[in-house]
Amino acid sequence: MQTNDFAHFSMSLRGCCSWRMAQLTYTSTGVPLQKRPLASAQGSLRARALVSRVSSRSTSSSPLSTGTSHRNSSVFQETVARHSALSLGAVRNLTGRRVASFGMPKRTLSKVDSRVAKRALVTAAESGGDERLAAFREKMAAAQNGKGVDAYIIPSDDPHGSEYVAECYARREFISQFTGSAGTAVVTKTQALLWTDGRYFLQAEKELGPEWTLMRAGLPNTPDYADYLASELEKGARVGIDPNTIASGAALELKATLEEKKMALAPLEENLVDAVWGSDRPPFPDAPLRVHPLQFAGVSVADKLATLRQAMAKEGCSAMMVSSLDEIAWLLNVRGGDIAHCPVTLAFAVVEMDKATLYTDQDKVTPEVAAHLAEAKVSCRPYDLKAARIDATEALKAAGGMVWVDPDKSSLAVMDAAKAAAKEAKKAIEAKAKAKAKKAGKKKAGVEAAAESAPVGVFESKTPLGLAKALKNEAELAGMREAHLRDSAAMAQFFAWLEAEVAAGRSVTEAEVGLKLIEVRGQQEGFIEESFPTIAGAGPNGAIIHYRAIAGADRSISADTMLLLDSGAQYDCGTTDVTRTMHLGEPSDHQCEAYTRVLQGNIGLDQAVFPSGLPGFMLDSFARKALWQAGLDYRHGTGHGVGAGLNVHEGPQGISPRYNNTQEMLAGMIVSNEPGYYEDGSFGIRIENLLVVSEQSTANNFGGVDFLGFNALTLIPIQAKMIKPELLAPAEVDWINAYHAKVWEAISPRVEGAALEWLRANTQPLTVAAAVAA
């Protein structure tokens, strides 16, 4: 799944999109936040901003066929219900099970999926956008006992900086009706603006109502929202935020920008979107936790904690507060289901030198999970940031030292809680030292000794967790390889089915594609759910980089269709993400040239050999060279990190043109390789494999440096008839043939019947003559 820039995961305001612009600044999945300043304001930013007001949308409708069977009926029913945007009656007919709220079971209700169901019935123009904004502005005026705010910022984030969020935290979507995973809404007294990056321009144009202005983040003359507000608001203006949904580092940066213009940042106790949402706000998710077995984790919780504590001791820290959900899941070898597609649970964690605490709803903690955590002296307490602050305070009181908090992955509220804990602990330590000194007949010596021997405060720095999670161990890599073997077999089954349907003259819709993928993947051992909502873009929809099909408003796939298909799965052993673009009929010469150049970019990055320690941005041009030679390009990053049985987007590694992400590429990292090309209103092309960064054997090791390269995890054929052979170098033909030979060897034992024949036909050796014939 394509990202804009994956440098790291984190909550971020500047640049518009949490980690998502994670690279962007997603998240990602964004990205460990090394903030990238966008264009500075010059003159009237409103006049110079590249904006787009949108008021119309057109869709074509086609029926959704739903006749499928599944051996894992509960998984299939719930996933279909979340995915398909059907009415309650239609879902009941499909699964034989009564489900809630547009056919979605409560436990698996998610932002990404239920919003699609609602949008199938209500468009943005019909959803009362004007009334919703009017009610929101009333809340702005009444905020803080009538002091009011002149603007309010609504990021995509939940209190943990997640790229995808539980439906109850889909605030930006609720207020704007924009369903993309990356974006920041800003509402002033007279304006409603939405910042998002190039992946979502077309989607935002379709989804935003006429009362909203689209700000095209990342383009040269588009200011970021902080500069925009500093330019457009009056002196003395107050800008409201929810301190739970803004990273501490980003909030401080925003505060400084506003104060330069004599404006103020106003953290509010109540989220103003929630005040408008009211009783219609979805409930808090309640999916149970499960143990992620050592077979796939590779390292025990106790060993992970021991390593982390060594790093803490080195920095003089006696406690660490952790907010990032995938880091918590990885550290404690647990998985959850609070957010669709992301096997995490809403939680905080505090790690001390002799124990650790997980703060999550107790109903989610099964006896098996409780026993698993207890083995590593991890206790469970309710999901409560105040409780985490109290425990951090007690840890500092007992041991002194610092509390470690990552300012780019922790909200302003978490940072404030850490500072309050340190302040209270320091005060208690000094009082104790003062009392002891008084008893001994000394005046100031006790306090001075306490200050020197036990410095207490907050250590604001990136923690080791993100990088440790990114460096897969052998068990994690083995699990990821197995996940991709299962997934590749399912994809062969799917493509065989699709080509047969189209050849028989039957129309297949984009929404049916998503349902069929769930069906065939569900037949594989250990399938849990999709790793993100399937992107099945037929024809012009392929140019919408993160397109979502809506049943009844989607396009049909027929013999004259080019289809961009980006999908993935969560298995018990690992996570997959793959994109293939195929034509069901006869592609044009122009489409073939664009496809071939995208393929050359994919091959170029796959074959790259580079010195260990090279940052990802220095690899990006390997994937763009062939496109650049034809004057073509794409507006997104080339690669993002992928979790092992975790989020499909993770940092800190990434491959993109954004030089702010200096994370070096290291052996054991997994990264996507997904160059593309898109023509608005016509077609889109993307080819994506997941790669493992691996040590390479070279004739020399200049300067004593080891060299790295990539090994592909994804094993799915590349469509030969889309290739323009005269553009290929002999080495590129050799790569294609070697790749297809590997695909056949690995996947053929796992498929049979039509899927086996499809695999055989699509892994034949490619020669110039054969390519021309194809």
BELNOR-V196495 format. One record per residue. N is the residue number from 1. RES is the residue in one small letter. OMEGA is omega in whole degrees, -180 to 180 (NA if undefined). Layout:
N_RES_OMEGA + N_RES_OMEGA
This chain:
1_m_-173 + 2_q_174 + 3_t_-179 + 4_n_-171 + 5_d_-166 + 6_f_171 + 7_a_180 + 8_h_178 + 9_f_170 + 10_s_175 + 11_m_-180 + 12_s_178 + 13_l_-177 + 14_r_178 + 15_g_168 + 16_c_-170 + 17_c_176 + 18_s_-172 + 19_w_-178 + 20_r_175 + 21_m_-179 + 22_a_159 + 23_q_-170 + 24_l_180 + 25_t_NA + 26_y_173 + 27_t_-57 + 28_s_-96 + 29_t_NA + 30_g_170 + 31_v_-160 + 32_p_-156 + 33_l_165 + 34_q_-164 + 35_k_-180 + 36_r_178 + 37_p_176 + 38_l_-175 + 39_a_178 + 40_s_180 + 41_a_175 + 42_q_-179 + 43_g_180 + 44_s_-179 + 45_l_180 + 46_r_-179 + 47_a_-174 + 48_r_-176 + 49_a_174 + 50_l_-175 + 51_v_179 + 52_s_174 + 53_r_-177 + 54_v_-179 + 55_s_-177 + 56_s_175 + 57_r_177 + 58_s_179 + 59_t_173 + 60_s_-177 + 61_s_175 + 62_s_-174 + 63_p_178 + 64_l_175 + 65_s_-172 + 66_t_-176 + 67_g_178 + 68_t_177 + 69_s_-175 + 70_h_-177 + 71_r_176 + 72_n_-167 + 73_s_-177 + 74_s_178 + 75_v_-177 + 76_f_-177 + 77_q_-178 + 78_e_-178 + 79_t_177 + 80_v_-179 + 81_a_180 + 82_r_-169 + 83_h_-156 + 84_s_176 + 85_a_180 + 86_l_174 + 87_s_-180 + 88_l_-179 + 89_g_-179 + 90_a_179 + 91_v_179 + 92_r_178 + 93_n_-177 + 94_l_-170 + 95_t_-176 + 96_g_-175 + 97_r_178 + 98_r_-179 + 99_v_-171 + 100_a_170 + 101_s_179 + 102_f_175 + 103_g_-178 + 104_m_176 + 105_p_-177 + 106_k_-174 + 107_r_-176 + 108_t_178 + 109_l_-176 + 110_s_177 + 111_k_-171 + 112_v_-170 + 113_d_-178 + 114_s_177 + 115_r_179 + 116_v_178 + 117_a_-179 + 118_k_-179 + 119_r_177 + 120_a_-178 + 121_l_-175 + 122_v_177 + 123_t_-180 + 124_a_-178 + 125_a_-177 + 126_e_-169 + 127_s_178 + 128_g_-178 + 129_g_180 + 130_d_-180 + 131_e_180 + 132_r_178 + 133_l_179 + 134_a_178 + 135_a_180 + 136_f_-180 + 137_r_174 + 138_e_177 + 139_k_177 + 140_m_-178 + 141_a_-176 + 142_a_-174 + 143_a_178 + 144_q_175 + 145_n_175 + 146_g_176 + 147_k_174 + 148_g_173 + 149_v_-178 + 150_d_176 + 151_a_179 + 152_y_-177 + 153_i_-179 + 154_i_178 + 155_p_178 + 156_s_-165 + 157_d_165 + 158_d_-179 + 159_p_-177 + 160_h_179 + 161_g_-176 + 162_s_175 + 163_e_172 + 164_y_-176 + 165_v_172 + 166_a_-174 + 167_e_-180 + 168_c_178 + 169_y_-178 + 170_a_-173 + 171_r_180 + 172_r_178 + 173_e_-180 + 174_f_-175 + 175_i_-174 + 176_s_-174 + 177_q_175 + 178_f_-171 + 179_t_179 + 180_g_-177 + 181_s_-176 + 182_a_178 + 183_g_177 + 184_t_178 + 185_a_176 + 186_v_178 + 187_v_173 + 188_t_-180 + 189_k_-176 + 190_t_-174 + 191_q_170 + 192_a_-173 + 193_l_179 + 194_l_175 + 195_w_171 + 196_t_-174 + 197_d_-171 + 198_g_177 + 199_r_-168 + 200_y_-177 + 201_f_-177 + 202_l_180 + 203_q_-180 + 204_a_178 + 205_e_-179 + 206_k_-170 + 207_e_-178 + 208_l_176 + 209_g_-175 + 210_p_-180 + 211_e_-177 + 212_w_175 + 213_t_178 + 214_l_176 + 215_m_-173 + 216_r_-176 + 217_a_177 + 218_g_176 + 219_l_-168 + 220_p_-174 + 221_n_177 + 222_t_177 + 223_p_170 + 224_d_-171 + 225_y_178 + 226_a_178 + 227_d_178 + 228_y_-179 + 229_l_-180 + 230_a_-179 + 231_s_-170 + 232_e_-179 + 233_l_180 + 234_e_174 + 235_k_-178 + 236_g_-179 + 237_a_179 + 238_r_-179 + 239_v_-176 + 240_g_175 + 241_i_167 + 242_d_-176 + 243_p_178 + 244_n_-174 + 245_t_179 + 246_i_180 + 247_a_-178 + 248_s_-179 + 249_g_180 + 250_a_179 + 251_a_179 + 252_l_178 + 253_e_178 + 254_l_180 + 255_k_-179 + 256_a_179 + 257_t_-179 + 258_l_-177 + 259_e_175 + 260_e_180 + 261_k_178 + 262_k_175 + 263_m_-175 + 264_a_172 + 265_l_-174 + 266_a_174 + 267_p_-177 + 268_l_179 + 269_e_-179 + 270_e_173 + 271_n_-174 + 272_l_176 + 273_v_178 + 274_d_-179 + 275_a_178 + 276_v_-179 + 277_w_176 + 278_g_-176 + 279_s_178 + 280_d_180 + 281_r_-178 + 282_p_-178 + 283_p_177 + 284_f_-178 + 285_p_-174 + 286_d_-179 + 287_a_-178 + 288_p_173 + 289_l_173 + 290_r_178 + 291_v_172 + 292_h_-168 + 293_p_-180 + 294_l_178 + 295_q_-179 + 296_f_-179 + 297_a_177 + 298_g_-179 + 299_v_-178 + 300_s_177 + 301_v_-179 + 302_a_-180 + 303_d_177 + 304_k_179 + 305_l_180 + 306_a_178 + 307_t_179 + 308_l_-179 + 309_r_174 + 310_q_178 + 311_a_178 + 312_m_-180 + 313_a_-180 + 314_k_-179 + 315_e_179 + 316_g_-178 + 317_c_176 + 318_s_178 + 319_a_175 + 320_m_176 + 321_m_-176 + 322_v_-179 + 323_s_-174 + 324_s_-171 + 325_l_-179 + 326_d_176 + 327_e_177 + 328_i_-180 + 329_a_-180 + 330_w_-177 + 331_l_-173 + 332_l_179 + 333_n_174 + 334_v_175 + 335_r_-179 + 336_g_-179 + 337_g_-178 + 338_d_-179 + 339_i_-179 + 340_a_176 + 341_h_-177 + 342_c_-174 + 343_p_-177 + 344_v_176 + 345_t_178 + 346_l_-173 + 347_a_164 + 348_f_175 + 349_a_172 + 350_v_179 + 351_v_175 + 352_e_-174 + 353_m_-179 + 354_d_180 + 355_k_177 + 356_a_-178 + 357_t_175 + 358_l_-179 + 359_y_180 + 360_t_179 + 361_d_-174 + 362_q_179 + 363_d_-180 + 364_k_-174 + 365_v_179 + 366_t_177 + 367_p_179 + 368_e_179 + 369_v_180 + 370_a_179 + 371_a_178 + 372_h_-179 + 373_l_-178 + 374_a_178 + 375_e_-180 + 376_a_-180 + 377_k_175 + 378_v_178 + 379_s_-178 + 380_c_177 + 381_r_-178 + 382_p_179 + 383_y_-173 + 384_d_-180 + 385_l_178 + 386_k_178 + 387_a_178 + 388_a_179 + 389_r_-180 + 390_i_-180 + 391_d_176 + 392_a_178 + 393_t_-179 + 394_e_178 + 395_a_-180 + 396_l_177 + 397_k_-175 + 398_a_-172 + 399_a_-174 + 400_g_177 + 401_g_-173 + 402_m_170 + 403_v_-174 + 404_w_179 + 405_v_176 + 406_d_-175 + 407_p_-179 + 408_d_177 + 409_k_-180 + 410_s_-179 + 411_s_175 + 412_l_179 + 413_a_178 + 414_v_178 + 415_m_178 + 416_d_179 + 417_a_179 + 418_a_179 + 419_k_177 + 420_a_178 + 421_a_-180 + 422_a_-180 + 423_k_-179 + 424_e_-180 + 425_a_179 + 426_k_180 + 427_k_-179 + 428_a_180 + 429_i_-180 + 430_e_179 + 431_a_179 + 432_k_180 + 433_a_180 + 434_k_179 + 435_a_179 + 436_k_180 + 437_a_180 + 438_k_180 + 439_k_-180 + 440_a_178 + 441_g_178 + 442_k_-178 + 443_k_-174 + 444_k_-173 + 445_a_-178 + 446_g_-180 + 447_v_-180 + 448_e_179 + 449_a_179 + 450_a_-179 + 451_a_-178 + 452_e_-173 + 453_s_-176 + 454_a_178 + 455_p_-176 + 456_v_179 + 457_g_-180 + 458_v_175 + 459_f_-176 + 460_e_-177 + 461_s_173 + 462_k_178 + 463_t_179 + 464_p_-170 + 465_l_-177 + 466_g_-179 + 467_l_179 + 468_a_178 + 469_k_-178 + 470_a_-178 + 471_l_-174 + 472_k_174 + 473_n_-174 + 474_e_179 + 475_a_178 + 476_e_179 + 477_l_178 + 478_a_178 + 479_g_178 + 480_m_178 + 481_r_179 + 482_e_178 + 483_a_-179 + 484_h_174 + 485_l_177 + 486_r_-176 + 487_d_-180 + 488_s_176 + 489_a_178 + 490_a_-180 + 491_m_176 + 492_a_178 + 493_q_-180 + 494_f_-176 + 495_f_176 + 496_a_178 + 497_w_-176 + 498_l_-179 + 499_e_179 + 500_a_179 + 501_e_-178 + 502_v_179 + 503_a_179 + 504_a_178 + 505_g_180 + 506_r_-180 + 507_s_178 + 508_v_-180 + 509_t_177 + 510_e_180 + 511_a_177 + 512_e_178 + 513_v_179 + 514_g_180 + 515_l_-180 + 516_k_178 + 517_l_176 + 518_i_-179 + 519_e_-175 + 520_v_176 + 521_r_180 + 522_g_177 + 523_q_178 + 524_q_179 + 525_e_172 + 526_g_178 + 527_f_-180 + 528_i_-179 + 529_e_173 + 530_e_176 + 531_s_171 + 532_f_179 + 533_p_-178 + 534_t_174 + 535_i_178 + 536_a_-175 + 537_g_179 + 538_a_177 + 539_g_-177 + 540_p_178 + 541_n_177 + 542_g_179 + 543_a_175 + 544_i_-162 + 545_i_177 + 546_h_-178 + 547_y_173 + 548_r_178 + 549_a_177 + 550_i_-179 + 551_a_-179 + 552_g_179 + 553_a_-177 + 554_d_-179 + 555_r_176 + 556_s_178 + 557_i_-178 + 558_s_-174 + 559_a_178 + 560_d_-172 + 561_t_164 + 562_m_-176 + 563_l_170 + 564_l_-176 + 565_l_-180 + 566_d_-175 + 567_s_180 + 568_g_-176 + 569_a_169 + 570_q_173 + 571_y_179 + 572_d_-175 + 573_c_-177 + 574_g_-173 + 575_t_179 + 576_t_179 + 577_d_-176 + 578_v_173 + 579_t_171 + 580_r_175 + 581_t_-178 + 582_m_176 + 583_h_-179 + 584_l_179 + 585_g_-178 + 586_e_180 + 587_p_177 + 588_s_178 + 589_d_180 + 590_h_178 + 591_q_180 + 592_c_179 + 593_e_179 + 594_a_180 + 595_y_-178 + 596_t_180 + 597_r_173 + 598_v_178 + 599_l_178 + 600_q_176 + 601_g_178 + 602_n_178 + 603_i_-179 + 604_g_179 + 605_l_-180 + 606_d_-177 + 607_q_-177 + 608_a_172 + 609_v_-171 + 610_f_-179 + 611_p_177 + 612_s_-179 + 613_g_180 + 614_l_178 + 615_p_-174 + 616_g_-176 + 617_f_-179 + 618_m_177 + 619_l_-171 + 620_d_-176 + 621_s_174 + 622_f_-177 + 623_a_-175 + 624_r_-171 + 625_k_-176 + 626_a_177 + 627_l_179 + 628_w_-179 + 629_q_177 + 630_a_-180 + 631_g_-179 + 632_l_-180 + 633_d_176 + 634_y_-174 + 635_r_173 + 636_h_177 + 637_g_-179 + 638_t_-176 + 639_g_177 + 640_h_175 + 641_g_180 + 642_v_180 + 643_g_177 + 644_a_-173 + 645_g_-179 + 646_l_-175 + 647_n_-179 + 648_v_174 + 649_h_175 + 650_e_175 + 651_g_7 + 652_p_-176 + 653_q_175 + 654_g_178 + 655_i_-178 + 656_s_179 + 657_p_-177 + 658_r_-172 + 659_y_-179 + 660_n_178 + 661_n_-176 + 662_t_178 + 663_q_-180 + 664_e_176 + 665_m_-176 + 666_l_179 + 667_a_-179 + 668_g_176 + 669_m_173 + 670_i_-177 + 671_v_177 + 672_s_178 + 673_n_-170 + 674_e_171 + 675_p_-179 + 676_g_174 + 677_y_-172 + 678_y_174 + 679_e_-177 + 680_d_177 + 681_g_-176 + 682_s_-178 + 683_f_174 + 684_g_180 + 685_i_171 + 686_r_176 + 687_i_-174 + 688_e_168 + 689_n_169 + 690_l_-176 + 691_l_172 + 692_v_174 + 693_v_-172 + 694_s_176 + 695_e_-179 + 696_q_175 + 697_s_-180 + 698_t_-178 + 699_a_-179 + 700_n_174 + 701_n_-174 + 702_f_179 + 703_g_-179 + 704_g_-177 + 705_v_174 + 706_d_-180 + 707_f_-176 + 708_l_174 + 709_g_-175 + 710_f_169 + 711_n_-175 + 712_a_171 + 713_l_-176 + 714_t_-176 + 715_l_-178 + 716_i_-176 + 717_p_175 + 718_i_-173 + 719_q_-174 + 720_a_-175 + 721_k_176 + 722_m_-175 + 723_i_174 + 724_k_-167 + 725_p_-176 + 726_e_178 + 727_l_-173 + 728_l_170 + 729_a_178 + 730_p_-180 + 731_a_178 + 732_e_174 + 733_v_179 + 734_d_179 + 735_w_-180 + 736_i_-179 + 737_n_178 + 738_a_179 + 739_y_-179 + 740_h_176 + 741_a_178 + 742_k_178 + 743_v_-179 + 744_w_-178 + 745_e_-174 + 746_a_-170 + 747_i_-176 + 748_s_178 + 749_p_-175 + 750_r_-179 + 751_v_179 + 752_e_175 + 753_g_-177 + 754_a_180 + 755_a_179 + 756_l_179 + 757_e_177 + 758_w_-180 + 759_l_180 + 760_r_-177 + 761_a_-174 + 762_n_175 + 763_t_178 + 764_q_179 + 765_p_-179 + 766_l_169 + 767_t_179 + 768_v_-179 + 769_a_180 + 770_a_-180 + 771_a_178 + 772_v_179 + 773_a_-179 + 774_a_NA
